């Protein structure tokens, strides 16, 4: 493990690593269920003798399994939509674009927790603007498949995260 002044990766428990601990690497994720008070008050994941338990981490191999399952499901959904001539809103590319950021009517959206403008405060569900962006993907798919002219939703008329 390597620590330097400034930000460092969290220390996680990994049964496959030497001495069963290592630092988190790019492409791995800490789940939102991790107790934030333990991170701050007990330095969970910040010290080699106080690793972040596996139940709060998605390792690269776990992410790969999840990605493969998503790909398999998406393939079946795409095939069935084509087979029956149904409109398909493939949201996987949409969410990939959201990670890097997108612009709608001059407003930037991304997947950043709180500041990205898409997700609600639970970090999982979209806020009203996010749901409007998703609905627009469905409208575009319907218009494309059935040559209809349904209007999209003006996301600027929707609320984002509202703070008291």
C-alpha positions as CSV (number, residue, x, y, z in Angstrom):
1,X,0.0,0.0,0.0
2,X,1.1,3.5,-0.7
3,X,0.0,6.6,1.3
4,X,1.1,10.1,0.5
5,X,0.0,13.6,1.6
6,X,-3.5,14.4,0.4
7,X,-6.3,12.1,-0.7
8,X,-5.6,8.4,-0.6
9,X,-7.7,5.4,-1.6
10,X,-9.6,3.7,1.2
11,X,-8.2,0.5,2.7
12,X,-10.5,-2.5,2.1
13,X,-10.7,-6.1,3.2
14,X,-9.9,-8.4,0.2
15,X,-9.5,-12.1,0.9
16,X,-7.5,-12.5,-2.3
17,X,-5.0,-9.8,-1.5
18,X,-1.7,-10.3,0.3
19,X,-2.4,-10.0,4.0
20,X,-6.1,-9.7,3.0
21,X,-6.1,-5.9,2.7
22,X,-5.4,-3.4,0.0
23,X,-6.4,0.0,-1.2
24,X,-9.4,0.7,-3.4
25,X,-8.6,1.1,-7.1
26,X,-10.2,2.9,-10.0
27,X,-13.4,1.2,-11.2
28,X,-14.3,-0.1,-7.7
29,X,-17.1,1.4,-5.7
30,X,-18.0,2.1,-2.1
31,X,-21.7,1.5,-1.5
32,X,-24.0,4.3,-0.2
33,X,-24.9,1.9,2.7
34,X,-21.5,2.5,4.3
35,X,-22.0,4.1,7.7
36,X,-20.7,7.7,7.1
37,X,-20.3,8.3,10.8
38,X,-17.9,5.3,11.0
39,X,-15.8,6.7,8.1
40,X,-15.4,10.0,9.9
41,X,-15.4,9.1,13.6
42,X,-13.8,5.7,13.6
43,X,-11.6,6.2,10.5
44,X,-13.2,3.2,8.8
45,X,-11.2,2.4,5.7
46,X,-8.5,4.9,6.5
47,X,-6.2,2.7,8.5
48,X,-4.7,-0.8,7.7
49,X,-6.0,-2.1,11.0
50,X,-9.5,-0.7,10.3
51,X,-10.4,-1.8,6.8
52,X,-13.6,-1.1,5.0
53,X,-15.5,-4.4,5.1
54,X,-16.3,-6.2,1.8
55,X,-20.0,-5.7,2.3
56,X,-19.6,-2.0,1.6
57,X,-17.4,-2.4,-1.5
58,X,-17.9,-3.6,-5.1
59,X,-14.5,-4.8,-6.3
60,X,-13.4,-4.8,-9.9
61,X,-14.3,-8.5,-10.3
62,X,-17.8,-7.9,-8.8
63,X,-18.3,-4.9,-11.1
64,X,-17.3,-7.1,-14.1
65,X,-19.9,-9.7,-13.1
66,X,-22.6,-7.0,-12.8
67,X,-21.6,-5.5,-16.1
68,X,-21.8,-8.9,-17.8
69,X,-25.2,-9.6,-16.4
70,X,-26.5,-6.2,-17.5
71,X,-25.1,-6.8,-21.0
72,X,-26.8,-10.2,-21.2
73,X,-30.2,-8.8,-20.1
74,X,-29.8,-5.8,-22.5
75,X,-29.1,-8.2,-25.4
76,X,-32.3,-10.1,-24.7
77,X,-34.4,-7.0,-24.3
78,X,-33.0,-5.5,-27.6
79,X,-33.7,-8.8,-29.5
80,X,-37.3,-9.0,-28.2
81,X,-38.0,-5.4,-29.0
82,X,-36.8,-6.0,-32.5
83,X,-38.7,-9.3,-32.8
84,X,-42.0,-7.7,-31.9
85,X,-41.4,-4.2,-33.5
86,X,-41.5,-2.4,-30.2
87,X,-40.1,1.0,-29.3
88,X,-36.9,0.6,-27.3
89,X,-35.4,3.2,-25.0
90,X,-31.9,1.7,-24.4
91,X,-31.0,3.5,-21.2
92,X,-27.6,1.8,-20.7
93,X,-25.9,4.2,-23.1
94,X,-27.8,7.1,-21.6
95,X,-26.4,6.3,-18.1
96,X,-22.9,5.8,-19.5
97,X,-23.2,9.3,-21.0
98,X,-24.5,10.7,-17.7
99,X,-21.3,9.5,-16.1
100,X,-19.2,11.8,-18.3
101,X,-21.9,14.5,-18.4
102,X,-24.6,15.7,-20.7
103,X,-26.2,19.0,-21.6
104,X,-29.9,19.5,-22.0
105,X,-31.2,23.0,-23.1
106,X,-27.9,24.6,-21.9
107,X,-27.9,22.9,-18.5
108,X,-25.2,20.4,-17.5
109,X,-26.2,17.1,-15.8
110,X,-23.9,14.3,-14.6
111,X,-24.0,11.4,-12.1
112,X,-22.2,13.2,-9.3
113,X,-24.0,12.7,-6.0
114,X,-26.0,15.9,-5.1
115,X,-24.1,18.3,-7.4
116,X,-24.8,16.4,-10.7
117,X,-28.4,17.6,-11.0
118,X,-29.8,14.2,-11.9
119,X,-30.1,12.1,-8.8
120,X,-32.1,12.7,-5.7
121,X,-30.6,12.8,-2.2
122,X,-30.7,9.0,-1.8
123,X,-28.0,8.9,-4.6
124,X,-30.0,6.1,-6.4
125,X,-33.3,7.5,-7.7
126,X,-33.4,10.4,-10.1
127,X,-34.9,13.7,-9.0
128,X,-37.7,15.3,-10.9
129,X,-35.4,16.7,-13.6
130,X,-33.7,13.3,-13.9
131,X,-37.0,11.5,-14.4
132,X,-37.9,14.1,-17.0
133,X,-34.6,13.3,-18.9
134,X,-35.4,9.6,-18.7
135,X,-39.0,10.2,-19.9
136,X,-37.6,12.1,-22.9
137,X,-35.5,9.0,-23.8
138,X,-38.8,7.0,-23.9
139,X,-40.5,9.8,-26.0
140,X,-37.6,9.8,-28.5
141,X,-37.8,6.0,-28.8
142,X,-41.6,6.1,-29.3
143,X,-41.3,8.9,-31.9
144,X,-38.5,7.1,-33.7
145,X,-40.2,3.7,-33.8
146,X,-43.8,4.9,-34.7
147,X,-43.0,8.1,-36.5
148,X,-45.0,10.0,-33.9
149,X,-44.5,13.5,-32.8
150,X,-44.9,13.4,-29.0
151,X,-43.3,16.5,-27.4
152,X,-40.5,16.0,-24.9
153,X,-40.7,17.3,-21.4
154,X,-39.1,20.7,-20.6
155,X,-36.7,19.7,-17.8
156,X,-36.3,23.3,-16.8
157,X,-39.9,23.2,-15.6
158,X,-39.1,20.4,-13.2
159,X,-37.6,20.6,-9.7
160,X,-34.2,19.3,-8.9
161,X,-33.0,18.7,-5.4
162,X,-34.7,21.2,-3.1
163,X,-32.8,22.3,0.0
164,X,-34.6,23.9,2.9
